[in-house]
Amino acid sequence: MLGMQYKVILPKDYDMELIRNRVQNNRHKTDGFPGLHFKMYLITEKEIHRNLYNSYAPLYLWNDIKGMNKFVFEGYYDNILESFGWQQINIGVPYSVNLDNVIDKVRYVVEYAGNIPEGNSLKNTSFIKATDFVENAEKSVGDITFYNPDKWGYSQFSFFHEKPMISSSDALTLYEVLHVSQ
């Protein structure tokens, strides 16, 4: 498995209905995509849910590298390039994947982004969870932690059917899920 996300940061006055319509019109293109475990079409809206910016930030979990390579190099990602220009694709190695069977009903995702501290050993590395900042954490229906040894960073995503109540943190992002492809 492999994680992938690109974050298209949009202007503060960007009409997010354009993204909602884009997803509505194109979401079928990744339903049943070869090698894709899921793609969550995620957005943030400035000043809603305490977010600092508007963004379109799809999150992918690939079952294999072959499916991801097909998506990136066989024209499917070109739609992003044509619409938003060159975007950095962040890649993550799954450290833990804990999902229940209702991932398609997820409507909110909370991400905690952290760094893995330098040390003499990685043996007892622990990861802060997004749910540490959520008042109704028990309503999480799953989580994934991805790490990137190239940057020694990690992202921990927790999934919710209902809007979670979060505390403020610069390392925290609350996404709305527009669609889940499997």
Rosetta constraint file for C-alpha pairs under 8 A:
AtomPair CA 1 CA 61 HARMONIC 6.80 0.50
AtomPair CA 1 CA 62 HARMONIC 5.35 0.50
AtomPair CA 1 CA 63 HARMONIC 4.50 0.50
AtomPair CA 1 CA 64 HARMONIC 5.52 0.50
AtomPair CA 1 CA 65 HARMONIC 7.62 0.50
AtomPair CA 1 CA 93 HARMONIC 7.44 0.50
AtomPair CA 1 CA 94 HARMONIC 6.76 0.50
AtomPair CA 2 CA 61 HARMONIC 5.81 0.50
AtomPair CA 2 CA 62 HARMONIC 5.12 0.50
AtomPair CA 2 CA 63 HARMONIC 6.73 0.50
AtomPair CA 2 CA 64 HARMONIC 6.90 0.50
AtomPair CA 2 CA 65 HARMONIC 7.21 0.50
AtomPair CA 2 CA 91 HARMONIC 7.26 0.50
AtomPair CA 2 CA 92 HARMONIC 6.13 0.50
AtomPair CA 2 CA 93 HARMONIC 5.41 0.50
AtomPair CA 2 CA 94 HARMONIC 6.18 0.50
AtomPair CA 3 CA 59 HARMONIC 7.47 0.50
AtomPair CA 3 CA 60 HARMONIC 5.63 0.50
AtomPair CA 3 CA 61 HARMONIC 4.67 0.50
AtomPair CA 3 CA 62 HARMONIC 6.20 0.50
AtomPair CA 3 CA 91 HARMONIC 5.63 0.50
AtomPair CA 3 CA 92 HARMONIC 4.69 0.50
AtomPair CA 3 CA 93 HARMONIC 6.12 0.50
AtomPair CA 3 CA 94 HARMONIC 6.61 0.50
AtomPair CA 3 CA 146 HARMONIC 6.82 0.50
AtomPair CA 4 CA 59 HARMONIC 6.05 0.50
AtomPair CA 4 CA 60 HARMONIC 5.04 0.50
AtomPair CA 4 CA 61 HARMONIC 6.54 0.50
AtomPair CA 4 CA 62 HARMONIC 7.81 0.50
AtomPair CA 4 CA 89 HARMONIC 6.65 0.50
AtomPair CA 4 CA 90 HARMONIC 5.60 0.50
AtomPair CA 4 CA 91 HARMONIC 4.64 0.50
AtomPair CA 4 CA 92 HARMONIC 6.15 0.50
AtomPair CA 5 CA 57 HARMONIC 6.52 0.50
AtomPair CA 5 CA 58 HARMONIC 5.77 0.50
AtomPair CA 5 CA 59 HARMONIC 4.76 0.50
AtomPair CA 5 CA 60 HARMONIC 6.20 0.50
AtomPair CA 5 CA 89 HARMONIC 5.78 0.50
AtomPair CA 5 CA 90 HARMONIC 5.21 0.50
AtomPair CA 5 CA 91 HARMONIC 6.71 0.50
AtomPair CA 6 CA 57 HARMONIC 5.58 0.50
AtomPair CA 6 CA 58 HARMONIC 6.45 0.50
AtomPair CA 6 CA 59 HARMONIC 7.50 0.50
AtomPair CA 6 CA 87 HARMONIC 6.58 0.50
AtomPair CA 6 CA 88 HARMONIC 6.07 0.50
AtomPair CA 6 CA 89 HARMONIC 4.67 0.50
AtomPair CA 6 CA 90 HARMONIC 5.91 0.50
AtomPair CA 7 CA 55 HARMONIC 6.50 0.50
AtomPair CA 7 CA 56 HARMONIC 5.94 0.50
AtomPair CA 7 CA 57 HARMONIC 4.24 0.50
AtomPair CA 7 CA 58 HARMONIC 7.22 0.50
AtomPair CA 7 CA 87 HARMONIC 7.49 0.50
AtomPair CA 7 CA 88 HARMONIC 7.79 0.50
AtomPair CA 7 CA 89 HARMONIC 7.90 0.50
AtomPair CA 8 CA 55 HARMONIC 5.39 0.50
AtomPair CA 8 CA 56 HARMONIC 5.14 0.50
AtomPair CA 8 CA 57 HARMONIC 6.02 0.50
AtomPair CA 8 CA 84 HARMONIC 7.22 0.50
AtomPair CA 8 CA 87 HARMONIC 6.98 0.50
AtomPair CA 9 CA 53 HARMONIC 7.02 0.50
AtomPair CA 9 CA 54 HARMONIC 6.12 0.50
AtomPair CA 9 CA 55 HARMONIC 4.54 0.50
AtomPair CA 9 CA 56 HARMONIC 6.78 0.50
AtomPair CA 10 CA 14 HARMONIC 6.28 0.50
AtomPair CA 10 CA 53 HARMONIC 7.20 0.50
AtomPair CA 10 CA 54 HARMONIC 5.21 0.50
AtomPair CA 10 CA 55 HARMONIC 5.26 0.50
AtomPair CA 10 CA 56 HARMONIC 7.58 0.50
AtomPair CA 11 CA 53 HARMONIC 7.66 0.50
AtomPair CA 11 CA 54 HARMONIC 6.65 0.50
AtomPair CA 12 CA 46 HARMONIC 6.57 0.50
AtomPair CA 12 CA 53 HARMONIC 6.26 0.50
AtomPair CA 12 CA 54 HARMONIC 6.07 0.50
AtomPair CA 14 CA 54 HARMONIC 7.29 0.50
AtomPair CA 15 CA 19 HARMONIC 7.81 0.50
AtomPair CA 16 CA 20 HARMONIC 6.41 0.50
AtomPair CA 16 CA 45 HARMONIC 7.47 0.50
AtomPair CA 16 CA 54 HARMONIC 7.69 0.50
AtomPair CA 17 CA 21 HARMONIC 6.02 0.50
AtomPair CA 18 CA 22 HARMONIC 6.07 0.50
AtomPair CA 19 CA 23 HARMONIC 6.15 0.50
AtomPair CA 19 CA 56 HARMONIC 7.24 0.50
AtomPair CA 20 CA 24 HARMONIC 6.17 0.50
AtomPair CA 20 CA 178 HARMONIC 7.13 0.50
AtomPair CA 21 CA 25 HARMONIC 6.09 0.50
AtomPair CA 22 CA 26 HARMONIC 6.05 0.50
AtomPair CA 23 CA 27 HARMONIC 5.22 0.50
AtomPair CA 23 CA 41 HARMONIC 7.28 0.50
AtomPair CA 23 CA 178 HARMONIC 7.18 0.50
AtomPair CA 23 CA 179 HARMONIC 7.52 0.50
AtomPair CA 27 CA 31 HARMONIC 6.97 0.50
AtomPair CA 27 CA 179 HARMONIC 7.11 0.50
AtomPair CA 27 CA 181 HARMONIC 7.25 0.50
AtomPair CA 28 CA 181 HARMONIC 7.66 0.50
AtomPair CA 29 CA 33 HARMONIC 7.51 0.50
AtomPair CA 30 CA 39 HARMONIC 7.48 0.50
AtomPair CA 30 CA 181 HARMONIC 5.90 0.50
AtomPair CA 30 CA 182 HARMONIC 7.54 0.50
AtomPair CA 31 CA 181 HARMONIC 4.61 0.50
AtomPair CA 31 CA 182 HARMONIC 5.48 0.50
AtomPair CA 32 CA 36 HARMONIC 7.27 0.50
AtomPair CA 32 CA 181 HARMONIC 7.02 0.50
AtomPair CA 32 CA 182 HARMONIC 5.55 0.50
AtomPair CA 33 CA 67 HARMONIC 7.60 0.50
AtomPair CA 33 CA 182 HARMONIC 7.33 0.50
AtomPair CA 34 CA 67 HARMONIC 5.40 0.50
AtomPair CA 35 CA 62 HARMONIC 5.86 0.50
AtomPair CA 35 CA 63 HARMONIC 5.16 0.50
AtomPair CA 35 CA 64 HARMONIC 5.58 0.50
AtomPair CA 35 CA 65 HARMONIC 7.67 0.50
AtomPair CA 35 CA 66 HARMONIC 6.84 0.50
AtomPair CA 35 CA 67 HARMONIC 4.33 0.50
AtomPair CA 35 CA 68 HARMONIC 7.15 0.50
AtomPair CA 36 CA 60 HARMONIC 7.48 0.50
AtomPair CA 36 CA 61 HARMONIC 6.41 0.50
AtomPair CA 36 CA 62 HARMONIC 4.62 0.50
AtomPair CA 36 CA 63 HARMONIC 5.77 0.50
AtomPair CA 36 CA 64 HARMONIC 7.65 0.50
AtomPair CA 36 CA 67 HARMONIC 6.37 0.50
AtomPair CA 36 CA 68 HARMONIC 7.55 0.50
AtomPair CA 36 CA 182 HARMONIC 6.47 0.50
AtomPair CA 37 CA 60 HARMONIC 7.63 0.50
AtomPair CA 37 CA 61 HARMONIC 5.40 0.50
AtomPair CA 37 CA 62 HARMONIC 5.25 0.50
AtomPair CA 37 CA 63 HARMONIC 5.56 0.50
AtomPair CA 37 CA 182 HARMONIC 5.63 0.50
AtomPair CA 38 CA 60 HARMONIC 5.76 0.50
AtomPair CA 38 CA 61 HARMONIC 5.39 0.50
AtomPair CA 38 CA 62 HARMONIC 7.00 0.50
AtomPair CA 38 CA 180 HARMONIC 6.62 0.50
AtomPair CA 38 CA 181 HARMONIC 5.38 0.50
AtomPair CA 38 CA 182 HARMONIC 4.44 0.50
AtomPair CA 39 CA 58 HARMONIC 6.68 0.50
AtomPair CA 39 CA 59 HARMONIC 5.59 0.50
AtomPair CA 39 CA 60 HARMONIC 4.38 0.50
AtomPair CA 39 CA 61 HARMONIC 6.52 0.50
AtomPair CA 39 CA 180 HARMONIC 5.63 0.50
AtomPair CA 39 CA 181 HARMONIC 5.05 0.50
AtomPair CA 39 CA 182 HARMONIC 6.62 0.50
AtomPair CA 40 CA 58 HARMONIC 5.52 0.50
AtomPair CA 40 CA 59 HARMONIC 5.13 0.50
AtomPair CA 40 CA 60 HARMONIC 6.43 0.50
AtomPair CA 40 CA 177 HARMONIC 6.40 0.50
AtomPair CA 40 CA 178 HARMONIC 7.48 0.50
AtomPair CA 40 CA 179 HARMONIC 5.98 0.50
AtomPair CA 40 CA 180 HARMONIC 4.58 0.50
AtomPair CA 40 CA 181 HARMONIC 6.54 0.50
AtomPair CA 41 CA 56 HARMONIC 7.69 0.50
AtomPair CA 41 CA 57 HARMONIC 6.87 0.50
AtomPair CA 41 CA 58 HARMONIC 4.54 0.50
AtomPair CA 41 CA 59 HARMONIC 6.68 0.50
AtomPair CA 41 CA 177 HARMONIC 5.69 0.50
AtomPair CA 41 CA 178 HARMONIC 5.40 0.50
AtomPair CA 41 CA 179 HARMONIC 5.32 0.50
AtomPair CA 41 CA 180 HARMONIC 6.34 0.50
AtomPair CA 42 CA 56 HARMONIC 6.03 0.50
AtomPair CA 42 CA 57 HARMONIC 5.13 0.50
AtomPair CA 42 CA 58 HARMONIC 4.98 0.50
AtomPair CA 42 CA 59 HARMONIC 6.95 0.50
AtomPair CA 42 CA 175 HARMONIC 5.73 0.50
AtomPair CA 42 CA 176 HARMONIC 5.60 0.50
AtomPair CA 42 CA 177 HARMONIC 4.75 0.50
AtomPair CA 42 CA 178 HARMONIC 6.17 0.50
AtomPair CA 42 CA 179 HARMONIC 7.83 0.50
AtomPair CA 43 CA 54 HARMONIC 7.30 0.50
AtomPair CA 43 CA 55 HARMONIC 5.43 0.50
AtomPair CA 43 CA 56 HARMONIC 4.61 0.50
AtomPair CA 43 CA 57 HARMONIC 5.78 0.50
AtomPair CA 43 CA 58 HARMONIC 7.64 0.50
AtomPair CA 43 CA 175 HARMONIC 5.42 0.50
AtomPair CA 43 CA 176 HARMONIC 5.43 0.50
AtomPair CA 43 CA 177 HARMONIC 6.72 0.50
AtomPair CA 43 CA 178 HARMONIC 7.53 0.50
AtomPair CA 44 CA 48 HARMONIC 7.74 0.50
AtomPair CA 44 CA 51 HARMONIC 6.52 0.50
AtomPair CA 44 CA 53 HARMONIC 6.83 0.50
AtomPair CA 44 CA 54 HARMONIC 5.16 0.50
AtomPair CA 44 CA 55 HARMONIC 5.10 0.50
AtomPair CA 44 CA 56 HARMONIC 6.76 0.50
AtomPair CA 44 CA 57 HARMONIC 7.90 0.50
AtomPair CA 44 CA 173 HARMONIC 7.93 0.50
AtomPair CA 44 CA 174 HARMONIC 6.84 0.50
AtomPair CA 44 CA 175 HARMONIC 5.15 0.50
AtomPair CA 44 CA 176 HARMONIC 6.42 0.50
AtomPair CA 45 CA 49 HARMONIC 7.51 0.50
AtomPair CA 45 CA 51 HARMONIC 6.28 0.50
AtomPair CA 45 CA 52 HARMONIC 7.84 0.50
AtomPair CA 45 CA 53 HARMONIC 6.07 0.50
AtomPair CA 45 CA 54 HARMONIC 4.35 0.50
AtomPair CA 45 CA 55 HARMONIC 6.67 0.50
AtomPair CA 46 CA 50 HARMONIC 7.29 0.50
AtomPair CA 46 CA 51 HARMONIC 5.10 0.50
AtomPair CA 46 CA 52 HARMONIC 5.24 0.50
AtomPair CA 46 CA 53 HARMONIC 4.26 0.50
AtomPair CA 46 CA 54 HARMONIC 4.92 0.50
AtomPair CA 47 CA 51 HARMONIC 5.31 0.50
AtomPair CA 47 CA 52 HARMONIC 6.26 0.50
AtomPair CA 47 CA 53 HARMONIC 7.34 0.50
AtomPair CA 49 CA 174 HARMONIC 6.33 0.50
AtomPair CA 50 CA 168 HARMONIC 7.22 0.50
AtomPair CA 50 CA 174 HARMONIC 7.75 0.50
AtomPair CA 51 CA 173 HARMONIC 6.44 0.50
AtomPair CA 51 CA 174 HARMONIC 6.90 0.50
AtomPair CA 62 CA 67 HARMONIC 6.91 0.50
AtomPair CA 62 CA 68 HARMONIC 6.44 0.50
AtomPair CA 63 CA 67 HARMONIC 7.63 0.50
AtomPair CA 64 CA 68 HARMONIC 7.00 0.50
AtomPair CA 65 CA 69 HARMONIC 6.06 0.50
AtomPair CA 66 CA 70 HARMONIC 6.20 0.50
AtomPair CA 67 CA 71 HARMONIC 6.29 0.50
AtomPair CA 68 CA 72 HARMONIC 6.20 0.50
AtomPair CA 69 CA 73 HARMONIC 5.70 0.50
AtomPair CA 69 CA 74 HARMONIC 7.59 0.50
AtomPair CA 70 CA 74 HARMONIC 5.17 0.50
AtomPair CA 70 CA 76 HARMONIC 7.82 0.50
AtomPair CA 71 CA 75 HARMONIC 6.87 0.50
AtomPair CA 71 CA 76 HARMONIC 5.14 0.50
AtomPair CA 71 CA 77 HARMONIC 6.05 0.50
AtomPair CA 72 CA 76 HARMONIC 6.29 0.50
AtomPair CA 72 CA 77 HARMONIC 5.09 0.50
AtomPair CA 72 CA 78 HARMONIC 7.82 0.50
AtomPair CA 73 CA 77 HARMONIC 7.26 0.50
AtomPair CA 75 CA 79 HARMONIC 7.64 0.50
AtomPair CA 77 CA 81 HARMONIC 6.73 0.50
AtomPair CA 78 CA 82 HARMONIC 6.00 0.50
AtomPair CA 79 CA 83 HARMONIC 6.12 0.50
AtomPair CA 80 CA 84 HARMONIC 5.61 0.50
AtomPair CA 80 CA 85 HARMONIC 6.78 0.50
AtomPair CA 80 CA 86 HARMONIC 7.94 0.50
AtomPair CA 80 CA 87 HARMONIC 7.96 0.50
AtomPair CA 81 CA 85 HARMONIC 4.36 0.50
AtomPair CA 81 CA 86 HARMONIC 5.45 0.50
AtomPair CA 81 CA 87 HARMONIC 7.22 0.50
AtomPair CA 91 CA 148 HARMONIC 6.92 0.50
AtomPair CA 92 CA 146 HARMONIC 4.86 0.50
AtomPair CA 92 CA 147 HARMONIC 5.17 0.50
AtomPair CA 92 CA 148 HARMONIC 5.20 0.50
AtomPair CA 92 CA 154 HARMONIC 7.74 0.50
AtomPair CA 93 CA 146 HARMONIC 5.13 0.50
AtomPair CA 93 CA 147 HARMONIC 5.30 0.50
AtomPair CA 93 CA 148 HARMONIC 6.24 0.50
AtomPair CA 94 CA 144 HARMONIC 7.12 0.50
AtomPair CA 94 CA 145 HARMONIC 5.91 0.50
AtomPair CA 94 CA 146 HARMONIC 4.43 0.50
AtomPair CA 94 CA 147 HARMONIC 6.54 0.50
AtomPair CA 95 CA 144 HARMONIC 7.58 0.50
AtomPair CA 95 CA 145 HARMONIC 5.42 0.50
AtomPair CA 95 CA 146 HARMONIC 5.50 0.50
AtomPair CA 95 CA 147 HARMONIC 6.56 0.50
AtomPair CA 96 CA 143 HARMONIC 7.90 0.50
AtomPair CA 96 CA 144 HARMONIC 5.56 0.50
AtomPair CA 96 CA 145 HARMONIC 5.26 0.50
AtomPair CA 96 CA 146 HARMONIC 7.28 0.50
AtomPair CA 97 CA 142 HARMONIC 7.99 0.50
AtomPair CA 97 CA 143 HARMONIC 6.24 0.50
AtomPair CA 97 CA 144 HARMONIC 4.54 0.50
AtomPair CA 97 CA 145 HARMONIC 6.68 0.50
AtomPair CA 98 CA 142 HARMONIC 5.22 0.50
AtomPair CA 98 CA 143 HARMONIC 5.20 0.50
AtomPair CA 98 CA 144 HARMONIC 6.07 0.50
AtomPair CA 99 CA 103 HARMONIC 6.97 0.50
AtomPair CA 99 CA 141 HARMONIC 6.82 0.50
AtomPair CA 99 CA 142 HARMONIC 4.46 0.50
AtomPair CA 99 CA 143 HARMONIC 6.20 0.50
AtomPair CA 99 CA 144 HARMONIC 7.72 0.50
AtomPair CA 100 CA 141 HARMONIC 6.31 0.50
AtomPair CA 100 CA 142 HARMONIC 6.13 0.50
AtomPair CA 102 CA 106 HARMONIC 7.24 0.50
AtomPair CA 102 CA 141 HARMONIC 7.94 0.50
AtomPair CA 103 CA 141 HARMONIC 7.86 0.50
AtomPair CA 103 CA 180 HARMONIC 7.74 0.50
AtomPair CA 104 CA 179 HARMONIC 7.82 0.50
AtomPair CA 104 CA 180 HARMONIC 5.47 0.50
AtomPair CA 104 CA 181 HARMONIC 7.56 0.50
AtomPair CA 104 CA 182 HARMONIC 7.85 0.50
AtomPair CA 105 CA 161 HARMONIC 6.14 0.50
AtomPair CA 105 CA 180 HARMONIC 7.93 0.50
AtomPair CA 106 CA 159 HARMONIC 6.20 0.50
AtomPair CA 106 CA 160 HARMONIC 5.40 0.50
AtomPair CA 106 CA 161 HARMONIC 4.59 0.50
AtomPair CA 106 CA 162 HARMONIC 7.88 0.50
AtomPair CA 106 CA 177 HARMONIC 6.94 0.50
AtomPair CA 106 CA 180 HARMONIC 7.85 0.50
AtomPair CA 107 CA 159 HARMONIC 7.77 0.50
AtomPair CA 107 CA 160 HARMONIC 6.15 0.50
AtomPair CA 107 CA 161 HARMONIC 5.08 0.50
AtomPair CA 107 CA 162 HARMONIC 6.55 0.50
AtomPair CA 107 CA 163 HARMONIC 7.43 0.50
AtomPair CA 107 CA 176 HARMONIC 6.00 0.50
AtomPair CA 107 CA 177 HARMONIC 4.71 0.50
AtomPair CA 107 CA 178 HARMONIC 7.19 0.50
AtomPair CA 108 CA 159 HARMONIC 6.08 0.50
AtomPair CA 108 CA 160 HARMONIC 5.16 0.50
AtomPair CA 108 CA 161 HARMONIC 6.39 0.50
AtomPair CA 108 CA 162 HARMONIC 6.80 0.50
AtomPair CA 108 CA 163 HARMONIC 6.02 0.50
AtomPair CA 108 CA 164 HARMONIC 7.51 0.50
AtomPair CA 108 CA 174 HARMONIC 7.05 0.50
AtomPair CA 108 CA 175 HARMONIC 5.62 0.50
AtomPair CA 108 CA 176 HARMONIC 4.75 0.50
AtomPair CA 108 CA 177 HARMONIC 5.44 0.50
AtomPair CA 109 CA 157 HARMONIC 6.44 0.50
AtomPair CA 109 CA 158 HARMONIC 5.64 0.50
AtomPair CA 109 CA 159 HARMONIC 4.70 0.50
AtomPair CA 109 CA 160 HARMONIC 6.17 0.50
AtomPair CA 109 CA 174 HARMONIC 5.89 0.50
AtomPair CA 109 CA 175 HARMONIC 5.08 0.50
AtomPair CA 109 CA 176 HARMONIC 6.55 0.50
AtomPair CA 109 CA 177 HARMONIC 7.10 0.50
AtomPair CA 110 CA 130 HARMONIC 6.05 0.50
AtomPair CA 110 CA 131 HARMONIC 7.79 0.50
AtomPair CA 110 CA 157 HARMONIC 5.58 0.50
AtomPair CA 110 CA 158 HARMONIC 5.27 0.50
AtomPair CA 110 CA 159 HARMONIC 6.65 0.50
AtomPair CA 110 CA 172 HARMONIC 6.96 0.50
AtomPair CA 110 CA 173 HARMONIC 5.68 0.50
AtomPair CA 110 CA 174 HARMONIC 4.59 0.50
AtomPair CA 110 CA 175 HARMONIC 6.23 0.50
AtomPair CA 111 CA 130 HARMONIC 5.76 0.50
AtomPair CA 111 CA 155 HARMONIC 6.40 0.50
AtomPair CA 111 CA 156 HARMONIC 5.55 0.50
AtomPair CA 111 CA 157 HARMONIC 4.47 0.50
AtomPair CA 111 CA 158 HARMONIC 6.58 0.50
AtomPair CA 111 CA 171 HARMONIC 7.97 0.50
AtomPair CA 111 CA 172 HARMONIC 5.58 0.50
AtomPair CA 111 CA 173 HARMONIC 5.13 0.50
AtomPair CA 111 CA 174 HARMONIC 6.51 0.50
AtomPair CA 111 CA 175 HARMONIC 7.94 0.50
AtomPair CA 112 CA 128 HARMONIC 7.44 0.50
AtomPair CA 112 CA 129 HARMONIC 6.52 0.50
AtomPair CA 112 CA 130 HARMONIC 4.84 0.50
AtomPair CA 112 CA 155 HARMONIC 5.60 0.50
AtomPair CA 112 CA 156 HARMONIC 5.17 0.50
AtomPair CA 112 CA 157 HARMONIC 6.55 0.50
AtomPair CA 112 CA 171 HARMONIC 5.56 0.50
AtomPair CA 112 CA 172 HARMONIC 4.71 0.50
AtomPair CA 112 CA 173 HARMONIC 6.71 0.50
AtomPair CA 113 CA 153 HARMONIC 7.41 0.50
AtomPair CA 113 CA 154 HARMONIC 5.83 0.50
AtomPair CA 113 CA 155 HARMONIC 4.43 0.50
AtomPair CA 113 CA 156 HARMONIC 6.49 0.50
AtomPair CA 113 CA 171 HARMONIC 5.31 0.50
AtomPair CA 113 CA 172 HARMONIC 6.63 0.50
AtomPair CA 114 CA 127 HARMONIC 7.92 0.50
AtomPair CA 114 CA 128 HARMONIC 7.54 0.50
AtomPair CA 114 CA 153 HARMONIC 5.75 0.50
AtomPair CA 114 CA 154 HARMONIC 5.35 0.50
AtomPair CA 114 CA 155 HARMONIC 6.30 0.50
AtomPair CA 114 CA 171 HARMONIC 6.92 0.50
AtomPair CA 115 CA 152 HARMONIC 5.94 0.50
AtomPair CA 115 CA 153 HARMONIC 4.16 0.50
AtomPair CA 115 CA 154 HARMONIC 5.94 0.50
AtomPair CA 116 CA 125 HARMONIC 7.64 0.50
AtomPair CA 116 CA 152 HARMONIC 5.27 0.50
AtomPair CA 116 CA 153 HARMONIC 5.50 0.50
AtomPair CA 116 CA 154 HARMONIC 7.02 0.50
AtomPair CA 117 CA 152 HARMONIC 7.61 0.50
AtomPair CA 127 CA 156 HARMONIC 7.76 0.50
AtomPair CA 128 CA 132 HARMONIC 7.17 0.50
AtomPair CA 128 CA 156 HARMONIC 7.52 0.50
AtomPair CA 129 CA 133 HARMONIC 7.88 0.50
AtomPair CA 129 CA 156 HARMONIC 5.89 0.50
AtomPair CA 129 CA 157 HARMONIC 7.72 0.50
AtomPair CA 129 CA 158 HARMONIC 7.83 0.50
AtomPair CA 130 CA 134 HARMONIC 7.03 0.50
AtomPair CA 130 CA 156 HARMONIC 6.14 0.50
AtomPair CA 130 CA 157 HARMONIC 6.40 0.50
AtomPair CA 130 CA 158 HARMONIC 6.11 0.50
AtomPair CA 130 CA 172 HARMONIC 7.20 0.50
AtomPair CA 131 CA 135 HARMONIC 7.86 0.50
AtomPair CA 131 CA 137 HARMONIC 5.16 0.50
AtomPair CA 131 CA 140 HARMONIC 7.71 0.50
AtomPair CA 131 CA 158 HARMONIC 6.67 0.50
AtomPair CA 132 CA 137 HARMONIC 7.44 0.50
AtomPair CA 133 CA 166 HARMONIC 5.60 0.50
AtomPair CA 133 CA 167 HARMONIC 5.46 0.50
AtomPair CA 133 CA 168 HARMONIC 7.71 0.50
AtomPair CA 133 CA 169 HARMONIC 7.97 0.50
AtomPair CA 134 CA 164 HARMONIC 6.41 0.50
AtomPair CA 134 CA 165 HARMONIC 5.55 0.50
AtomPair CA 134 CA 166 HARMONIC 4.37 0.50
AtomPair CA 134 CA 167 HARMONIC 6.41 0.50
AtomPair CA 135 CA 164 HARMONIC 7.30 0.50
AtomPair CA 135 CA 165 HARMONIC 5.41 0.50
AtomPair CA 135 CA 166 HARMONIC 6.07 0.50
AtomPair CA 135 CA 167 HARMONIC 7.61 0.50
AtomPair CA 136 CA 140 HARMONIC 7.94 0.50
AtomPair CA 136 CA 164 HARMONIC 6.19 0.50
AtomPair CA 136 CA 165 HARMONIC 6.22 0.50
AtomPair CA 137 CA 164 HARMONIC 7.48 0.50
AtomPair CA 139 CA 160 HARMONIC 6.50 0.50
AtomPair CA 139 CA 161 HARMONIC 7.81 0.50
AtomPair CA 139 CA 162 HARMONIC 7.77 0.50
AtomPair CA 139 CA 164 HARMONIC 7.88 0.50
AtomPair CA 140 CA 158 HARMONIC 6.35 0.50
AtomPair CA 140 CA 159 HARMONIC 5.49 0.50
AtomPair CA 140 CA 160 HARMONIC 4.93 0.50
AtomPair CA 140 CA 161 HARMONIC 7.67 0.50
AtomPair CA 141 CA 158 HARMONIC 7.59 0.50
AtomPair CA 141 CA 159 HARMONIC 5.60 0.50
AtomPair CA 141 CA 160 HARMONIC 5.67 0.50
AtomPair CA 141 CA 161 HARMONIC 7.36 0.50
AtomPair CA 142 CA 158 HARMONIC 5.88 0.50
AtomPair CA 142 CA 159 HARMONIC 5.38 0.50
AtomPair CA 142 CA 160 HARMONIC 7.63 0.50
AtomPair CA 143 CA 156 HARMONIC 7.16 0.50
AtomPair CA 143 CA 157 HARMONIC 5.38 0.50
AtomPair CA 143 CA 158 HARMONIC 4.26 0.50
AtomPair CA 143 CA 159 HARMONIC 5.93 0.50
AtomPair CA 144 CA 156 HARMONIC 5.81 0.50
AtomPair CA 144 CA 157 HARMONIC 5.25 0.50
AtomPair CA 144 CA 158 HARMONIC 6.66 0.50
AtomPair CA 145 CA 154 HARMONIC 7.03 0.50
AtomPair CA 145 CA 155 HARMONIC 5.78 0.50
AtomPair CA 145 CA 156 HARMONIC 4.26 0.50
AtomPair CA 145 CA 157 HARMONIC 6.24 0.50
AtomPair CA 146 CA 154 HARMONIC 5.54 0.50
AtomPair CA 146 CA 155 HARMONIC 5.40 0.50
AtomPair CA 146 CA 156 HARMONIC 6.37 0.50
AtomPair CA 147 CA 152 HARMONIC 7.12 0.50
AtomPair CA 147 CA 153 HARMONIC 5.82 0.50
AtomPair CA 147 CA 154 HARMONIC 4.09 0.50
AtomPair CA 147 CA 155 HARMONIC 6.45 0.50
AtomPair CA 148 CA 152 HARMONIC 5.52 0.50
AtomPair CA 148 CA 153 HARMONIC 5.45 0.50
AtomPair CA 148 CA 154 HARMONIC 6.05 0.50
AtomPair CA 149 CA 153 HARMONIC 6.85 0.50
AtomPair CA 160 CA 164 HARMONIC 6.93 0.50
AtomPair CA 168 CA 172 HARMONIC 7.25 0.50
